[in-house]
Amino acid sequence: MCIMAMAWAAHPRWKLILIGNRDELHARPTAPLARWQDEPSLLAGRDLQSGGTWIGVSDAVKSAGGRAAIVTNLRGYGAPSPDRASRGTLVTDLLTGKGAYSDPQTARLEDFNPFNLIWIDGLHAHFLTNRPAPVRTHLTPGLYGLSNGALDAPWPKTLALKTALLDWLVAGAKDPLDLFDALRAESMPDGGIVPDAPSDAPDEAAISPIFIRNPVYGTRCSTIIAMDAQGHGTITERRFDPHGERTGEDSIGFHWPA
């Protein structure tokens, strides 16, 4: 997942709006959004190469509240090392509450290639990163943007997606699926600061739009997570082929205790 914007506890109707694009090699095998058979509380797409996910939600299970998480790679540290744990495993463990990395306070963040991660545990939102040193911090209610740099780094496409989300909130915040239009933007934004480090993906341009249309490495899917103040939510995934054409869409409802 290479770009996201989030409104956390920033609107009277919506407790959480989380939108993002996953940019990846089109050849990497992936399963679409579904309720996982081996983890029935987990709603997410699945990376069939490493077994984890890049974004997802989990239902409330017994005494545990619902959870959501999204991860992005962090550029500027060179090509990823293949002997490190998959960053998708960290997302999956946090969502299910199982595995070696299920506790964000004790998880060995240094086991992974560079990443940024936002994790919501029902009542609170958190930000985790492991470069240049491990950081674990709470996020206050507000609007956030994240790509492959620091949290809220003013990259052109990050500013553009945050602005689109803010405009949607101010305009009435009616149908979250309208935000797919913002995730499909292919024009280059005017404002912002250009990233000072090259992408670790050799097929990605130094400055890219929100939606990347590229036959080798591009936007594989767009995801919208929307949950209202009563805890009723939906996760929707829209998928694209190497030509940037839409190939499918799935949507699954969930509920967290209010």
ZIHUUR-V72153 format. One record per residue. N is the residue number from 1. SS is DSSP state (H for helix, E for strand, L for the rest). NEAR is the number of other C-alpha atoms within 8 Angstrom. D_CENTER is the distance of its C-alpha to the mean C-alpha in whole Angstrom. Layout:
BEGIN
N&SS&NEAR&D_CENTER, N&SS&NEAR&D_CENTER
END
This chain:
BEGIN
1&L&14&5, 2&L&12&8, 3&E&14&7, 4&E&14&6, 5&E&15&8, 6&E&13&9, 7&E&15&13, 8&E&13&14, 9&L&10&17, 10&L&11&18, 11&L&9&20, 12&L&7&23, 13&L&6&22, 14&E&12&18, 15&E&15&17, 16&E&13&13, 17&E&13&11, 18&E&11&7, 19&E&13&7, 20&E&13&5, 21&E&16&7, 22&E&12&7, 23&E&12&11, 24&E&10&13, 25&E&9&17, 26&L&12&18, 27&L&5&20, 28&L&9&18, 29&L&8&18, 30&E&9&16, 31&E&8&16, 32&E&9&15, 33&E&12&13, 34&E&9&16, 35&E&10&17, 36&L&10&18, 37&L&5&22, 38&L&4&22, 39&L&8&20, 40&L&8&20, 41&L&11&18, 42&E&13&15, 43&E&14&13, 44&E&13&11, 45&E&13&11, 46&E&12&13, 47&E&14&14, 48&L&10&18, 49&L&7&18, 50&L&8&17, 51&L&9&17, 52&L&14&13, 53&L&13&10, 54&L&16&6, 55&E&12&5, 56&E&14&8, 57&E&13&11, 58&E&13&14, 59&L&12&17, 60&L&13&20, 61&E&8&22, 62&L&5&26, 63&L&5&26, 64&E&6&22, 65&L&12&20, 66&L&14&16, 67&E&14&13, 68&E&12&9, 69&E&15&7, 70&E&12&3, 71&E&14&5, 72&E&14&7, 73&E&12&10, 74&L&12&13, 75&L&12&16, 76&L&8&19, 77&L&7&20, 78&L&6&21, 79&L&6&21, 80&L&7&19, 81&L&6&22, 82&L&4&22, 83&L&4&23, 84&L&8&21, 85&E&8&19, 86&L&10&15, 87&H&12&12, 88&H&13&11, 89&H&13&14, 90&H&11&13, 91&H&15&10, 92&H&10&13, 93&H&13&15, 94&H&15&14, 95&H&14&13, 96&H&11&16, 97&L&8&18, 98&L&8&20, 99&L&6&20, 100&L&7&21, 101&L&13&18, 102&L&13&18, 103&L&9&19, 104&L&8&17, 105&L&5&20, 106&L&6&22, 107&L&9&19, 108&L&6&21, 109&H&8&18, 110&H&7&20, 111&H&7&20, 112&E&11&17, 113&L&12&17, 114&L&12&15, 115&E&13&12, 116&E&15&10, 117&E&11&8, 118&E&11&8, 119&E&13&10, 120&E&11&12, 121&L&10&15, 122&L&10&16, 123&L&5&18, 124&L&8&17, 125&E&13&13, 126&E&11&13, 127&E&13&12, 128&E&12&13, 129&E&13&14, 130&L&13&17, 131&L&8&18, 132&L&4&21, 133&L&6&21, 134&L&10&19, 135&E&9&18, 136&E&10&17, 137&E&7&17, 138&E&8&17, 139&E&8&16, 140&L&6&18, 141&L&8&18, 142&E&8&17, 143&E&11&14, 144&E&10&12, 145&E&15&10, 146&E&15&9, 147&L&13&9, 148&L&11&11, 149&L&9&14, 150&L&9&14, 151&L&9&13, 152&L&8&14, 153&L&9&16, 154&L&8&17, 155&L&10&17, 156&H&13&18, 157&H&12&15, 158&H&17&13, 159&H&12&16, 160&H&9&16, 161&H&14&13, 162&H&13&14, 163&H&8&17, 164&H&10&16, 165&H&13&15, 166&H&9&18, 167&H&8&20, 168&H&10&19, 169&H&9&19, 170&H&7&23, 171&L&6&24, 172&L&6&24, 173&L&8&20, 174&L&4&22, 175&L&5&20, 176&H&9&16, 177&H&6&16, 178&H&7&18, 179&H&12&14, 180&H&9&14, 181&H&7&17, 182&H&10&15, 183&H&13&12, 184&L&8&15, 185&L&9&17, 186&L&9&19, 187&L&6&21, 188&L&8&21, 189&L&9&21, 190&L&5&24, 191&L&6&23, 192&L&10&21, 193&L&7&22, 194&L&7&21, 195&L&9&19, 196&L&4&22, 197&L&6&21, 198&L&8&21, 199&L&10&18, 200&L&10&18, 201&L&6&18, 202&L&6&21, 203&L&6&21, 204&L&9&18, 205&L&7&20, 206&L&7&21, 207&L&6&19, 208&L&10&17, 209&L&11&16, 210&L&14&13, 211&L&12&14, 212&L&12&16, 213&L&10&19, 214&L&10&20, 215&L&8&22, 216&L&9&21, 217&E&13&17, 218&E&16&15, 219&E&15&13, 220&E&14&13, 221&E&11&11, 222&E&14&9, 223&E&11&8, 224&E&16&9, 225&E&12&10, 226&E&13&13, 227&E&13&15, 228&E&11&19, 229&L&10&21, 230&L&8&23, 231&L&11&20, 232&E&11&19, 233&E&12&16, 234&E&12&15, 235&E&15&12, 236&E&12&12, 237&E&13&12, 238&E&12&14, 239&E&11&15, 240&E&13&17, 241&L&10&19, 242&L&13&20, 243&L&8&22, 244&L&11&19, 245&L&7&21, 246&E&8&19, 247&E&8&20, 248&E&7&19, 249&E&8&17, 250&E&10&16, 251&E&9&16, 252&E&9&17, 253&E&8&18, 254&E&10&17, 255&E&10&19, 256&L&13&19, 257&L&9&22, 258&L&5&23
END
